[in-house]
Amino acid sequence: MPQLNPPPWFYILIFSCLVFILIIPHKVVAHTYPNPPTSKTTESPNTESSTWPW
């Protein structure tokens, strides 16, 4: 049974931890959004009630 033989699984665990600790954060931090965020306008929206024809 492969679960009882720890050396190959231990190396896979160490390699996976190194990938998650060293490589993944740089890719997440370097991510750029396609559209930059825009600031909201300070104008208040039109809140007048509309007159319905019925």
BAFI-3210 file (N, C-alpha, C; in Angstrom, 3 decimals, decimal comma, padded with zeros to 6 digits):
// residues 54
n [1|2|3|4|5|6|7|8|9|10|11|12|13|14|15|16|17|18|19|20|21|22|23|24|25|26|27|28|29|30|31|32|33|34|35|36|37|38|39|40|41|42|43|44|45|46|47|48|49|50|51|52|53|54]
n.u [000,842|000,677|000,313|001,565|004,200|006,174|008,289|008,070|005,638|006,086|007,982|006,453|004,577|006,225|007,173|004,741|003,975|006,050|005,517|003,019|003,744|005,884|005,539|002,815|001,787|003,156|002,090|-000,552|-000,360|000,677|-001,425|-003,504|-006,320|-008,660|-010,172|-009,672|-010,569|-013,147|-013,868|-016,724|-019,453|-020,292|-022,782|-026,197|-028,664|-031,550|-034,477|-037,164|-040,650|-042,386|-045,048|-047,603|-049,549|-051,928]
n.v [-001,184|002,182|004,288|003,653|003,998|006,496|008,222|009,061|010,505|012,397|014,062|015,017|016,451|018,436|019,736|020,697|022,469|024,355|025,386|026,603|028,510|030,012|030,545|030,931|033,273|035,433|035,395|036,042|038,614|039,992|040,135|041,898|043,976|044,027|046,363|049,448|050,582|053,011|056,206|057,021|059,151|062,308|063,287|063,262|060,778|061,083|061,365|061,793|061,129|059,247|059,969|057,890|056,701|055,393]
n.w [000,000|-000,914|000,882|003,216|002,826|003,543|002,406|-000,523|-000,467|001,440|000,206|-001,887|-000,434|000,739|-001,585|-002,612|-000,587|-000,790|-003,331|-002,870|-000,967|-002,029|-004,830|-005,647|-004,149|-005,431|-007,995|-007,433|-006,314|-008,466|-010,175|-012,395|-012,883|-015,584|-016,034|-014,644|-011,346|-010,898|-009,504|-007,502|-008,401|-006,939|-007,127|-006,253|-006,894|-009,072|-007,377|-007,693|-007,680|-010,100|-012,388|-013,038|-015,807|-015,175]
ca.u [000,000|001,559|000,141|002,427|005,573|006,132|009,233|007,617|004,554|006,671|008,600|005,353|004,032|007,172|007,169|003,470|004,039|006,935|004,803|001,991|004,336|006,832|005,171|001,433|001,557|003,661|001,134|-001,760|-000,047|000,938|-002,657|-004,055|-007,694|-008,756|-010,734|-009,312|-011,748|-013,435|-014,458|-018,145|-019,793|-020,854|-024,148|-027,233|-029,537|-032,866|-035,400|-038,535|-041,587|-042,911|-046,517|-048,001|-050,779|-053,146]
ca.v [000,000|003,353|005,210|003,259|004,329|007,959|009,106|009,809|011,416|013,510|014,976|015,668|017,434|019,557|020,461|021,417|023,609|025,362|026,041|027,489|029,586|030,839|030,895|031,394|034,669|036,387|035,451|036,725|040,027|040,577|040,145|043,218|043,925|044,584|047,711|050,073|051,079|054,437|056,795|057,300|060,565|062,864|063,739|062,366|060,355|061,713|060,571|062,265|060,059|059,395|059,944|056,788|057,049|054,713]
ca.w [000,000|-001,005|001,991|004,310|002,466|003,638|001,690|-001,717|-000,123|002,187|-000,766|-002,599|000,504|000,848|-002,850|-002,701|000,347|-001,372|-004,427|-002,317|-000,180|-002,776|-006,208|-005,783|-003,730|-006,421|-009,095|-006,963|-006,143|-009,778|-010,968|-012,696|-013,336|-016,940|-015,982|-013,370|-010,631|-011,055|-008,304|-007,636|-008,518|-005,708|-007,390|-005,740|-007,996|-009,167|-006,556|-007,853|-008,012|-011,461|-012,498|-013,917|-016,515|-014,719]
c.u [000,889|001,422|001,087|003,894|005,689|007,120|008,698|006,517|005,066|007,293|007,527|004,728|004,938|007,167|005,881|003,461|004,937|006,259|003,786|002,591|005,177|006,316|003,786|001,240|002,048|002,695|-000,133|-001,509|000,152|-000,305|-003,136|-005,472|-007,794|-009,298|-010,360|-010,561|-011,915|-014,073|-015,932|-018,374|-020,423|-022,278|-025,134|-028,158|-030,894|-033,872|-036,835|-039,437|-042,154|-044,441|-046,886|-049,337|-052,024|-053,663]
c.v [001,251|004,316|004,891|003,568|005,859|008,742|009,752|010,822|012,609|014,534|015,705|016,744|018,656|020,394|021,271|022,632|024,712|026,105|027,027|028,672|030,531|031,330|031,523|032,835|035,702|036,506|036,194|038,221|040,708|040,651|041,576|043,047|044,542|046,002|048,332|050,590|052,580|054,951|057,100|058,801|061,038|063,362|062,732|061,978|061,060|060,827|061,057|061,093|060,312|059,322|058,889|057,131|056,332|055,387]
c.w [000,000|000,171|003,147|004,034|002,457|002,777|000,414|-001,384|000,653|001,232|-001,586|-001,714|000,610|-000,429|-002,999|-001,787|-000,202|-002,521|-003,879|-001,564|-001,030|-004,129|-006,295|-005,302|-004,743|-007,593|-008,679|-006,838|-007,493|-010,651|-011,171|-013,222|-014,725|-016,969|-014,641|-012,659|-010,822|-009,779|-008,556|-007,735|-007,214|-005,917|-006,809|-006,895|-007,942|-008,428|-006,658|-008,207|-009,412|-011,439|-013,497|-014,572|-016,015|-013,535]
res [m|p|q|l|n|p|p|p|w|f|y|i|l|i|f|s|c|l|v|f|i|l|i|i|p|h|k|v|v|a|h|t|y|p|n|p|p|t|s|k|t|t|e|s|p|n|t|e|s|s|t|w|p|w]
***
